Amino acid sequence: MGYQYNPSETECKAIFAASCVESVALALSIPSELAYQRMLKVNMIDDYILDCYDTLHTESRANLTEDLIRTLEIWENKKGVNG
């Protein structure tokens, strides 16, 4: 048998967070760097995506992406950050 890579929980979460950024960027038709910067400004990656990983990663990609966009916009509005 060949080599099997078993990522750690930290690596799984990082991969998931990256896929979330990419999904939001694609859905909003913006560069992934811009989606990432928007999420960083409101601390969404740490305070939502990673903190809620156990629940979020069970969602369908379509529902997750919709939820992430809605959450991003709400958090930007609350913090007075322009998207």
C-alpha positions as CSV (number, residue, x, y, z in Angstrom):
1,M,0.0,0.0,0.0
2,G,1.0,3.6,-0.6
3,Y,1.6,6.4,1.8
4,Q,-1.6,7.8,3.4
5,Y,-1.6,11.3,4.7
6,N,-3.7,11.9,7.8
7,P,-3.9,15.6,8.5
8,S,-4.1,16.8,12.0
9,E,-7.2,18.6,13.4
10,T,-5.4,21.9,13.0
11,E,-4.6,21.1,9.4
12,C,-8.2,20.1,8.7
13,K,-9.5,23.3,10.1
14,A,-7.0,25.4,8.1
15,I,-8.0,23.5,4.9
16,F,-11.7,24.1,5.8
17,A,-11.1,27.8,6.4
18,A,-9.3,28.2,3.1
19,S,-12.2,26.4,1.3
20,C,-14.7,28.8,3.0
21,V,-12.7,31.8,1.8
22,E,-12.7,30.4,-1.7
23,S,-16.4,29.6,-1.7
24,V,-17.3,33.1,-0.6
25,A,-15.0,34.7,-3.2
26,L,-16.5,32.6,-5.9
27,A,-20.1,33.3,-4.9
28,L,-19.4,37.0,-4.7
29,S,-17.3,37.1,-7.8
30,I,-14.4,38.7,-6.0
31,P,-10.8,37.8,-5.7
32,S,-10.1,35.3,-2.8
33,E,-7.6,37.8,-1.3
34,L,-10.4,40.3,-1.0
35,A,-12.7,37.8,0.6
36,Y,-9.9,36.8,3.0
37,Q,-9.2,40.5,3.9
38,R,-12.9,41.2,4.6
39,M,-13.1,38.1,6.8
40,L,-10.0,39.1,8.7
41,K,-11.3,42.7,9.3
42,V,-14.2,41.3,11.3
43,N,-12.2,38.4,12.8
44,M,-14.6,35.9,11.2
45,I,-12.1,33.2,10.5
46,D,-11.2,32.8,14.1
47,D,-14.4,33.8,15.8
48,Y,-16.8,32.0,13.5
49,I,-15.3,29.6,11.0
50,L,-12.7,28.0,13.3
51,D,-14.8,28.3,16.5
52,C,-17.8,26.7,14.9
53,Y,-15.9,24.2,12.8
54,D,-17.6,21.2,14.3
55,T,-21.0,22.4,13.2
56,L,-20.1,24.3,10.0
57,H,-18.2,21.5,8.3
58,T,-21.3,19.3,8.4
59,E,-23.3,21.8,6.2
60,S,-23.7,21.5,2.5
61,R,-21.3,23.7,0.6
62,A,-24.3,25.8,-0.8
63,N,-25.8,26.3,2.7
64,L,-22.4,27.0,4.2
65,T,-21.5,29.6,1.6
66,E,-24.9,31.4,1.9
67,D,-24.5,31.4,5.7
68,L,-20.9,32.7,5.5
69,I,-21.9,35.6,3.2
70,R,-24.8,36.5,5.3
71,T,-22.7,36.4,8.5
72,L,-19.9,38.4,6.9
73,E,-22.3,41.2,5.8
74,I,-23.9,41.3,9.2
75,W,-20.6,41.5,11.0
76,E,-19.3,44.1,8.7
77,N,-22.4,46.2,9.3
78,K,-22.1,45.8,13.1
79,K,-18.5,46.8,13.1
80,G,-18.9,49.6,10.6
81,V,-16.6,48.0,8.1
82,N,-17.1,48.4,4.4
83,G,-17.1,45.2,2.3
